[in-house]
Amino acid sequence: MEKQNAIVLYPSPPIGHLVSMVELGKLILSKNPSLSIQIILVPPPYQPESTANYISYASSSFPSITFHRLPTITPHSSKTSPKHHESLTLESLRLSNPNVHKTLITVSQTFNLRAMVIDFFCTAVLEVTADFTFPVYYFFTSGAACLASFFHLQILDETTAGKNLKDVHTLLNIPGVPPIKGSDMPKPVLERGYDVYDAFILFSKELSKSAGVIVNTFEALENRAIKTITEELCFKTIYPIGPLIVQERTGDNHGNNGDSCLSWLDSQPDQSVLFLCFGSLGLLSGEQLKEIAIGLEKSGHRFLWVVRNPPELQNQTEPDLKFLLPEGFLNRTGNRGMVVKSWAPQVPVLNHKDVGGFVTHCGWNSILESVCAGVPMVAWPLYAEQRFNRVVIVDEIKIAIPMNESETGFVSSTEVEKRVQEIMQDGPVRKRTKVMKHAAESALTETGSSHAALTTLLQSWCPK
């Protein structure tokens, strides 16, 4: 009996990367239901947002998706930088190589493995995939401009020899990317001497050797960056298949937050509410939370704000809003604002007709969710490649305005008030975002660019 064709997906553990990869698996199956999707999961090395409900839902709803959970490995290297979650993730992935190898052998006994798709954090797995004949592709969970910067990273590494990018004050000229300060590059590459920096340089070197790169973006959104990669860098096997977003994500242990948010929004005027949410790892200090509250109150606008505990209170189960926010704030703004603890159903909220603006940490998934909802953004990056993304969505795509920080990274209440008032007006950023919403819808149709890219990719895996 002939073996069934299968594609192996290997995501990085953080929820944003994991969810994107599972959604890629679901998308592949929607175009070729005869395939089997085998997803290898490395347990996250730090306390994550729970993915149990999401994985359970994917398993039960898509029988052709099989999850292989690898044993937990505790990173122990003395080289691991305490500054980066990325360092812990990279070491866990590297130490999981023997278990990945065993899993690939086991799966290959039952299935005909046509390809393996790995997250860019998983570059170390190339040491074990060399034992197999299937092609290995990257899945890049950020945008094409960020991908273009990684193609250029080796050159930056050489031309800034001995200097950290965070200390480069002149604008960097990277093909396909707007002029960008060194300090706005992705956080893991700002400082030499850490394993995370070395790992990203390795990824940069391996990129052009891969069978191809699948990118969660679409041509109309990042046309210049995609053209630069294919024409100027001569890397033809790039597949922009986005926007790939989760329509519904289950929030674990968040009670009735979702229902209460949406019910409250139902009673607000069209496009009158500003939504503030900073992602699963986005933590702000207690002082910064109070400053946001003052700015929101002074702005006079309606708001829906997701508040998480500051870093110093992360051991507490849920935020104490009366303690964290200015005295009397909740009472004074109760007729036009709603503050929820820790979590809100982001996609349904963004797609609600009464939401007119989004203050975001600039995670790529959140950016795409906002684009698909047609909601303009205030860009307030916190970690990872989010400062880079801010430059792209503000200067290049023009679907956001920046939240400007002081040199210490603090944002004043005056700045919050100013940006809230600006984003809630009808201006060019709102119009541009609406254009991109329609372009995103078009890219996914049967005649669209993303549909064509995915079709080409699947045909290369399983020729008819």
C-alpha positions as CSV (number, residue, x, y, z in Angstrom):
1,M,0.0,0.0,0.0
2,E,1.4,3.4,-1.0
3,K,2.2,5.7,1.9
4,Q,0.2,8.9,2.3
5,N,2.1,12.2,1.5
6,A,2.8,14.3,4.6
7,I,4.3,17.7,5.3
8,V,6.2,18.2,8.6
9,L,5.8,21.5,10.4
10,Y,8.3,22.6,13.1
11,P,7.3,25.8,14.9
12,S,9.1,27.7,17.6
13,P,7.3,27.4,21.0
14,P,6.1,31.0,21.6
15,I,2.3,31.3,21.0
16,G,2.6,33.7,18.1
17,H,4.9,31.4,16.2
18,L,3.1,28.2,17.1
19,V,-0.4,29.5,16.1
20,S,0.9,30.9,12.8
21,M,2.4,27.5,11.9
22,V,-0.8,25.6,12.8
23,E,-2.8,28.0,10.7
24,L,-0.4,27.3,7.9
25,G,-1.1,23.6,8.3
26,K,-4.8,24.3,8.2
27,L,-4.4,26.4,5.1
28,I,-2.4,23.7,3.3
29,L,-5.1,21.2,4.1
30,S,-7.8,23.5,2.7
31,K,-6.0,23.4,-0.6
32,N,-4.9,19.8,-0.6
33,P,-7.0,17.6,1.8
34,S,-5.2,14.5,0.8
35,L,-2.0,15.5,2.7
36,S,-1.3,14.7,6.3
37,I,0.2,17.5,8.5
38,Q,2.7,16.4,11.1
39,I,3.5,19.1,13.7
40,I,6.5,18.7,16.1
41,L,6.1,20.6,19.3
42,V,8.9,21.6,21.6
43,P,7.6,22.7,25.1
44,P,8.3,26.3,25.8
45,P,11.2,26.9,28.2
46,Y,9.4,29.7,30.1
47,Q,5.8,30.3,31.4
48,P,3.9,31.0,28.2
49,E,0.3,31.9,27.4
50,S,-1.4,28.5,27.4
51,T,-1.9,26.9,24.0
52,A,-3.7,23.8,25.3
53,N,-7.2,24.8,24.3
54,Y,-6.0,26.0,20.9
55,I,-4.1,22.8,20.1
56,S,-7.0,20.7,21.4
57,Y,-9.4,22.5,19.1
58,A,-7.0,22.1,16.1
59,S,-6.6,18.3,16.8
60,S,-10.3,17.6,17.1
61,S,-11.4,19.8,14.2
62,F,-8.6,18.7,11.8
63,P,-8.0,15.0,12.0
64,S,-5.3,15.3,9.3
65,I,-3.2,17.3,11.7
66,T,-1.1,15.2,14.1
67,F,0.8,16.8,17.0
68,H,4.1,15.2,18.3
69,R,4.9,16.6,21.7
70,L,8.6,16.3,22.5
71,P,9.9,15.9,26.1
72,T,10.5,19.0,28.1
73,I,14.2,20.1,28.1
74,T,15.5,22.6,30.7
75,P,18.1,25.0,29.2
76,H,21.3,25.0,31.2
77,S,23.9,26.7,29.2
78,S,25.9,29.4,31.0
79,K,26.1,31.3,27.7
80,T,22.3,31.9,27.6
81,S,21.5,35.6,27.9
82,P,19.1,36.5,30.6
83,K,18.0,39.5,28.5
84,H,16.1,37.5,25.9
85,H,13.3,35.0,25.9
86,E,14.8,34.1,22.5
87,S,17.9,32.7,24.1
88,L,16.0,30.2,26.2
89,T,13.9,29.2,23.1
90,L,16.9,28.7,20.9
91,E,18.6,26.5,23.4
92,S,15.5,24.4,24.0
93,L,15.2,23.9,20.3
94,R,18.9,22.9,19.8
95,L,18.8,20.5,22.7
96,S,15.7,18.9,21.2
97,N,17.5,17.9,18.0
98,P,17.9,14.2,19.0
99,N,14.1,14.0,19.8
100,V,13.2,15.7,16.5
101,H,15.5,13.2,14.7
102,K,13.7,10.2,16.3
103,T,10.3,11.7,15.5
104,L,11.2,12.2,11.8
105,I,12.4,8.6,11.6
106,T,9.2,7.3,13.2
107,V,6.9,9.5,11.0
108,S,8.8,8.6,7.8
109,Q,8.1,4.9,8.4
110,T,4.4,5.6,8.0
111,F,4.3,8.6,5.7
112,N,6.0,9.8,2.5
113,L,7.5,13.0,3.7
114,R,7.3,15.6,0.9
115,A,8.8,18.6,2.7
116,M,9.6,20.1,6.1
117,V,8.7,23.6,7.1
118,I,10.7,25.1,10.0
119,D,10.4,28.4,11.9
120,F,13.4,30.6,11.5
121,F,14.2,30.0,15.2
122,C,14.6,26.3,14.4
123,T,17.7,26.7,12.1
124,A,19.7,24.3,14.4
125,V,17.5,21.4,13.2
126,L,19.3,21.5,9.9
127,E,22.0,19.4,11.6
128,V,19.5,16.5,11.7
129,T,17.4,17.0,8.6
130,A,20.6,16.4,6.5
131,D,19.9,12.7,7.1
132,F,16.7,12.9,5.1
133,T,16.0,13.6,1.4
134,F,13.0,16.0,1.8
135,P,13.5,19.7,1.1
136,V,13.4,22.1,4.0
137,Y,11.6,25.4,3.8
138,Y,11.5,28.3,6.3
139,F,8.2,29.8,7.5
140,F,8.9,33.5,8.4
141,T,6.3,34.7,10.9
142,S,7.1,38.4,10.4
143,G,6.9,40.5,7.3
144,A,8.8,40.6,4.0
145,A,10.7,43.8,5.0
146,C,12.0,42.1,8.1
147,L,12.9,39.0,6.0
148,A,14.8,41.4,3.6
149,S,16.7,42.7,6.6
150,F,17.8,39.1,7.5
151,F,19.1,38.5,4.0
152,H,21.2,41.6,4.6
153,L,22.3,40.8,8.2
154,Q,25.6,39.1,7.3
155,I,26.6,42.3,5.5
156,L,25.6,44.5,8.5
157,D,27.6,42.1,10.7
158,E,30.7,42.6,8.6
159,T,30.4,46.3,7.9
160,T,29.7,47.2,11.6
161,A,32.5,44.9,12.9
162,G,33.2,45.5,16.5
163,K,30.2,47.8,17.0
164,N,26.7,46.9,18.3
165,L,23.8,47.8,16.1
166,K,22.2,49.6,19.1
167,D,25.1,52.0,19.1
168,V,24.9,52.8,15.3
169,H,23.3,56.2,15.2
170,T,23.4,56.7,11.4
171,L,20.5,55.4,9.4
172,L,21.0,51.9,7.9
173,N,20.3,51.5,4.2
174,I,18.9,47.9,3.8
175,P,17.5,46.9,0.4
176,G,13.7,46.7,0.5
177,V,13.5,48.5,3.9
178,P,12.9,52.2,4.8
179,P,16.0,54.0,6.2
180,I,16.2,52.6,9.8
181,K,18.2,53.4,12.9
182,G,20.4,50.6,14.2
183,S,18.5,50.7,17.5
184,D,15.3,49.9,15.7
185,M,16.6,46.6,14.4
186,P,15.1,43.4,15.9
187,K,16.2,43.2,19.6
188,P,18.1,39.9,19.4
189,V,20.6,41.4,16.9
190,L,21.3,44.7,18.8
191,E,24.2,43.3,20.8
192,R,27.1,41.0,19.8
193,G,28.5,38.3,22.1
194,Y,25.2,36.5,22.9
195,D,24.2,33.1,21.5
196,V,21.0,34.7,20.2
197,Y,23.0,37.1,18.0
198,D,25.1,34.2,16.6
199,A,21.9,32.2,15.9
200,F,20.4,35.0,13.9
201,I,23.6,35.4,11.9
202,L,23.5,31.6,11.2
203,F,19.8,31.9,10.1
204,S,20.9,34.8,7.7
205,K,23.5,32.5,6.2
206,E,21.2,29.5,5.8
207,L,18.3,31.6,4.3
208,S,19.6,31.6,0.7
209,K,20.5,27.9,0.8
210,S,16.9,26.9,1.8
211,A,14.4,25.3,-0.6
212,G,12.3,28.4,-0.1
213,V,10.7,30.8,2.4
214,I,7.0,31.0,3.1
215,V,6.1,34.5,4.4
216,N,3.0,35.6,6.3
217,T,2.3,38.7,4.2
218,F,0.8,39.7,0.8
219,E,2.1,41.5,-2.2
220,A,0.0,44.7,-2.0
221,L,1.1,45.2,1.7
222,E,4.9,44.8,1.1
223,N,5.3,45.0,-2.6
224,R,8.7,46.7,-2.5
225,A,10.3,44.3,0.0
226,I,9.0,41.2,-1.9
227,K,10.4,42.6,-5.2
228,T,13.7,43.4,-3.6
229,I,14.1,39.8,-2.4
230,T,13.1,38.2,-5.7
231,E,14.8,40.7,-8.1
232,E,17.6,42.4,-6.3
233,L,18.6,39.5,-4.1
234,C,17.7,37.0,-6.8
235,F,15.9,34.7,-4.3
236,K,12.9,33.5,-6.4
237,T,11.5,30.9,-4.0
238,I,9.6,33.3,-1.7
239,Y,6.0,32.5,-1.1
240,P,3.9,35.4,0.3
241,I,0.7,33.4,1.3
242,G,-0.8,35.8,3.9
243,P,-2.6,37.3,5.6
244,L,-2.7,34.2,7.7
245,I,-4.6,35.0,11.0
246,V,-6.6,33.1,13.6
247,Q,-10.3,34.1,13.3
248,E,-11.1,32.7,16.7
249,R,-8.5,32.1,19.5
250,T,-9.6,30.4,22.7
251,G,-8.5,32.3,25.8
252,D,-7.7,29.9,28.6
253,N,-9.0,30.7,32.0
254,H,-10.3,34.1,31.2
255,G,-13.8,33.7,32.3
256,N,-16.4,35.8,30.5
257,N,-14.0,38.5,29.3
258,G,-14.8,37.8,25.6
259,D,-18.6,38.1,26.1
260,S,-18.4,41.2,28.3
261,C,-16.1,43.0,25.9
262,L,-18.3,42.4,22.9
263,S,-21.5,43.2,24.7
264,W,-20.0,46.5,25.9
265,L,-18.9,47.3,22.4
266,D,-22.4,46.7,21.1
267,S,-23.7,49.7,23.0
268,Q,-21.1,52.2,21.6
269,P,-21.3,54.4,18.5
270,D,-19.7,53.2,15.2
271,Q,-15.8,53.5,15.1
272,S,-15.8,55.4,18.4
273,V,-13.7,53.0,20.6
274,L,-9.9,52.9,20.9
275,F,-8.7,49.4,21.6
276,L,-5.4,49.0,23.6
277,C,-3.7,45.6,23.8
278,F,0.0,44.7,24.1
279,G,0.3,41.0,23.4
280,S,1.0,37.9,25.4
281,L,4.4,39.1,26.6
282,G,3.8,42.8,26.5
283,L,4.3,44.1,30.1
284,L,4.3,47.7,31.1
285,S,5.5,49.2,34.5
286,G,3.0,50.3,37.1
287,E,4.1,53.9,36.5
288,Q,3.5,53.5,32.7
289,L,0.0,52.1,33.3
290,K,-0.9,55.1,35.4
291,E,0.4,57.4,32.7
292,I,-1.7,55.7,30.0
293,A,-4.8,56.0,32.2
294,I,-4.2,59.8,32.6
295,G,-3.8,60.2,28.8
296,L,-6.9,58.2,28.1
297,E,-8.9,60.2,30.5
298,K,-7.7,63.5,29.1
299,S,-8.3,62.4,25.5
300,G,-12.1,62.3,26.1
301,H,-12.4,59.2,23.8
302,R,-14.0,55.9,24.4
303,F,-11.6,53.0,25.0
304,L,-11.4,49.3,25.7
305,W,-8.1,48.6,27.4
306,V,-6.5,45.2,28.3
307,V,-4.4,45.6,31.4
308,R,-1.8,43.0,32.5
309,N,0.1,43.0,35.7
310,P,3.5,44.9,35.5
311,P,6.7,42.8,35.6
312,E,7.1,43.2,39.4
313,L,3.6,41.7,40.0
314,Q,3.7,38.8,37.6
315,N,3.4,36.2,40.4
316,Q,-0.1,37.5,41.2
317,T,-3.0,35.8,39.5
318,E,-4.8,38.8,38.1
319,P,-4.4,42.6,38.0
320,D,-5.8,44.6,40.9
321,L,-7.2,47.5,38.8
322,K,-7.9,49.8,41.7
323,F,-4.3,49.5,42.8
324,L,-2.7,49.8,39.4
325,L,-4.7,52.7,38.0
326,P,-5.1,56.3,39.3
327,E,-7.5,56.7,42.2
328,G,-11.1,57.2,40.9
329,F,-10.1,56.5,37.3
330,L,-12.5,53.6,36.8
331,N,-15.4,55.6,38.2
332,R,-14.6,58.8,36.3
333,T,-14.3,57.0,32.9
334,G,-16.9,54.2,33.5
335,N,-19.4,55.8,31.1
336,R,-17.0,55.7,28.1
337,G,-14.3,53.2,28.9
338,M,-13.9,49.5,29.8
339,V,-10.8,48.0,31.4
340,V,-10.4,44.2,31.2
341,K,-7.9,42.1,33.1
342,S,-5.2,40.3,31.1
343,W,-7.0,39.2,28.0
344,A,-9.6,40.1,25.4
345,P,-10.7,38.3,22.2
346,Q,-8.6,40.4,19.9
347,V,-9.8,39.4,16.4
348,P,-13.5,39.7,17.3
349,V,-12.8,43.1,19.0
350,L,-10.9,44.5,16.1
351,N,-13.6,43.4,13.7
352,H,-16.4,45.0,15.8
353,K,-17.9,48.0,13.9
354,D,-17.5,50.2,16.9
355,V,-13.7,49.9,17.1
356,G,-12.0,52.8,15.4
357,G,-8.3,52.5,16.4
358,F,-5.8,50.1,17.9
359,V,-2.8,50.8,20.2
360,T,-0.6,47.8,19.6
361,H,2.8,46.4,20.5
362,C,3.4,45.8,16.7
363,G,3.6,42.0,16.8
364,W,3.2,40.9,13.2
365,N,0.1,38.8,13.9
366,S,-1.5,41.8,15.6
367,I,-0.6,44.0,12.6
368,L,-2.2,41.6,10.2
369,E,-5.3,41.2,12.3
370,S,-5.7,45.0,12.4
371,V,-5.1,45.2,8.6
372,C,-7.8,42.6,8.0
373,A,-10.2,44.5,10.2
374,G,-9.4,47.8,8.5
375,V,-8.4,49.4,11.8
376,P,-5.6,52.0,11.9
377,M,-2.9,51.6,14.5
378,V,-0.9,53.5,17.0
379,A,2.5,51.7,17.1
380,W,4.0,51.2,20.5
381,P,6.7,48.4,20.2
382,L,8.0,46.6,23.3
383,Y,10.2,43.7,22.3
384,A,11.4,41.3,19.6
385,E,11.2,42.8,16.1
386,Q,8.5,45.2,17.0
387,R,10.5,48.5,16.7
388,F,11.4,47.3,13.2
389,N,7.8,46.7,12.4
390,R,6.9,50.1,13.6
391,V,9.2,51.7,11.1
392,V,7.6,49.6,8.3
393,I,4.0,50.3,9.1
394,V,4.5,54.0,9.9
395,D,7.1,55.0,7.2
396,E,6.6,52.4,4.4
397,I,3.0,51.1,4.5
398,K,1.5,54.2,6.3
399,I,-1.2,52.3,8.2
400,A,0.0,53.5,11.6
401,I,1.2,56.5,13.6
402,P,4.0,56.2,16.1
403,M,3.8,56.5,19.9
404,N,6.9,58.5,20.7
405,E,8.9,57.5,23.8
406,S,11.5,59.4,25.8
407,E,15.1,58.2,25.7
408,T,14.3,55.8,28.6
409,G,11.4,54.3,26.7
410,F,8.7,56.0,28.8
411,V,5.6,57.4,27.2
412,S,4.0,60.5,28.7
413,S,0.3,61.0,29.3
414,T,0.5,64.0,27.0
415,E,1.8,61.8,24.2
416,V,-0.9,59.2,24.8
417,E,-3.6,61.9,24.7
418,K,-2.2,63.4,21.5
419,R,-1.9,60.1,19.7
420,V,-5.4,58.9,20.8
421,Q,-7.0,62.0,19.4
422,E,-5.0,61.8,16.2
423,I,-5.8,58.1,15.4
424,M,-9.5,58.5,16.1
425,Q,-9.8,61.2,13.4
426,D,-10.7,60.5,9.7
427,G,-7.3,61.0,8.1
428,P,-5.0,59.4,5.5
429,V,-3.9,56.6,7.8
430,R,-7.5,55.4,8.2
431,K,-8.1,55.6,4.5
432,R,-4.9,53.7,3.7
433,T,-5.8,51.0,6.2
434,K,-9.2,50.5,4.5
435,V,-7.4,50.1,1.2
436,M,-5.1,47.5,2.7
437,K,-8.1,45.6,4.1
438,H,-9.6,45.2,0.7
439,A,-6.2,44.3,-0.8
440,A,-5.9,41.5,1.9
441,E,-9.3,40.1,1.0
442,S,-8.3,40.2,-2.7
443,A,-5.0,38.4,-2.1
444,L,-6.8,35.4,-0.8
445,T,-9.3,35.0,-3.6
446,E,-8.8,32.4,-6.4
447,T,-7.3,35.1,-8.6
448,G,-5.3,36.7,-5.8
449,S,-1.5,36.8,-5.3
450,S,-1.4,34.8,-2.1
451,H,-3.6,32.0,-3.5
452,A,-1.3,31.8,-6.5
453,A,1.9,31.6,-4.4
454,L,0.4,28.8,-2.2
455,T,-0.8,26.9,-5.3
456,T,2.7,27.1,-6.8
457,L,4.3,25.8,-3.5
458,L,1.9,22.9,-3.2
459,Q,2.4,21.9,-6.8
460,S,6.1,21.7,-6.2
461,W,5.5,19.4,-3.2
462,C,2.9,17.1,-4.8
463,P,3.0,17.5,-8.6
464,K,-0.2,16.2,-10.3
